[in-house]
Amino acid sequence: MSYDTICKVLGVKFDLVQSGAGLVEVVNTNERVLELCEALGDVLRNNRLGKSEGKKLRGRLLFASEQLFGRVVRNQSRILSSHIKSGRSQLSNKTNEALIRIEKH
């Protein structure tokens, strides 16, 4: 019986091809990355982000950042959190800039 060396779970890909050497690669799937980029693009085009949509986007970005982006997204997510807490839908310049920085990564 043969096993695949790549496993996909919750939008994350585990590559076990080098597991014999004690190495495992963990990355977001291409589908997850595209999905997040599309969501960010929609928000930036509309220049609006409501509270519930903002919470959903922030959670997905933070989950993905642990595999892919690192501190950049985490730091910019603080600005996103401030936007969500404000209750505004219209993006401020600061929130817009933070989302653009996230989108570039």
C-alpha positions in Angstrom: 0.0 0.0 0.0 1.4 3.4 -1.0 0.7 6.7 0.7 0.9 10.2 -0.7 3.5 12.5 0.7 1.2 15.6 0.5 -1.9 16.1 2.6 -4.4 19.0 2.4 -6.4 20.0 5.4 -8.5 23.2 6.0 -6.7 25.1 3.1 -3.3 24.1 4.4 -0.9 21.7 2.6 1.5 19.4 4.5 4.4 18.2 2.3 5.9 15.2 4.0 8.4 14.2 1.2 11.4 15.1 3.5 9.9 13.8 6.7 12.6 11.1 6.9 15.0 14.0 7.4 12.8 15.5 10.1 11.4 18.3 7.7 7.8 19.0 7.0 6.7 21.9 4.7 3.5 23.6 5.7 2.0 26.1 3.2 -1.4 27.4 2.3 -3.0 25.8 -0.7 -3.2 27.8 -3.9 -7.0 27.8 -3.6 -6.8 29.4 -0.1 -4.4 32.1 -1.3 -6.5 32.9 -4.3 -9.7 33.0 -2.1 -8.1 35.5 0.3 -6.7 37.7 -2.5 -10.1 37.8 -4.1 -11.7 38.8 -0.8 -9.2 41.5 -0.2 -9.6 42.8 -3.7 -13.4 43.0 -3.3 -13.0 45.0 -0.1 -10.5 47.4 -1.6 -12.6 47.9 -4.8 -15.7 48.6 -2.7 -13.8 50.6 -0.1 -16.2 49.1 2.5 -16.0 46.4 5.1 -18.8 45.7 7.6 -18.2 44.4 11.1 -19.3 40.7 10.5 -17.4 40.5 7.2 -14.4 42.1 8.8 -14.3 39.6 11.6 -14.6 36.7 9.1 -11.8 38.2 6.9 -9.5 38.9 9.9 -9.9 35.3 11.2 -9.1 33.8 7.8 -6.1 36.1 7.4 -4.7 35.3 10.8 -5.1 31.6 10.2 -3.4 31.8 6.9 -0.7 34.1 8.1 0.6 31.5 10.5 1.5 29.3 7.5 2.4 31.9 5.0 2.7 35.6 5.9 4.1 35.8 9.4 4.2 39.1 11.3 3.3 41.4 8.5 -0.3 40.3 8.4 -0.5 40.0 12.2 0.6 43.7 12.5 -1.7 44.9 9.8 -4.5 42.9 11.3 -4.4 45.2 14.4 -5.5 48.0 12.1 -8.2 45.8 10.7 -9.3 45.0 14.2 -9.6 48.8 15.0 -11.8 49.2 11.9 -14.0 46.3 13.0 -14.4 47.7 16.5 -15.3 51.1 15.2 -18.5 49.8 13.6 -17.8 51.8 10.4 -18.2 50.2 7.0 -16.3 52.9 5.0 -12.6 52.2 5.0 -10.3 54.8 6.4 -7.0 55.6 4.6 -5.1 53.7 7.3 -7.3 50.6 7.0 -7.1 50.8 3.2 -3.3 50.9 3.3 -3.1 48.0 5.8 -5.3 45.8 3.5 -3.1 46.8 0.5 0.0 45.7 2.5 -1.6 42.4 3.3 -2.7 41.9 -0.3 0.9 42.4 -1.6 2.1 39.6 0.6 
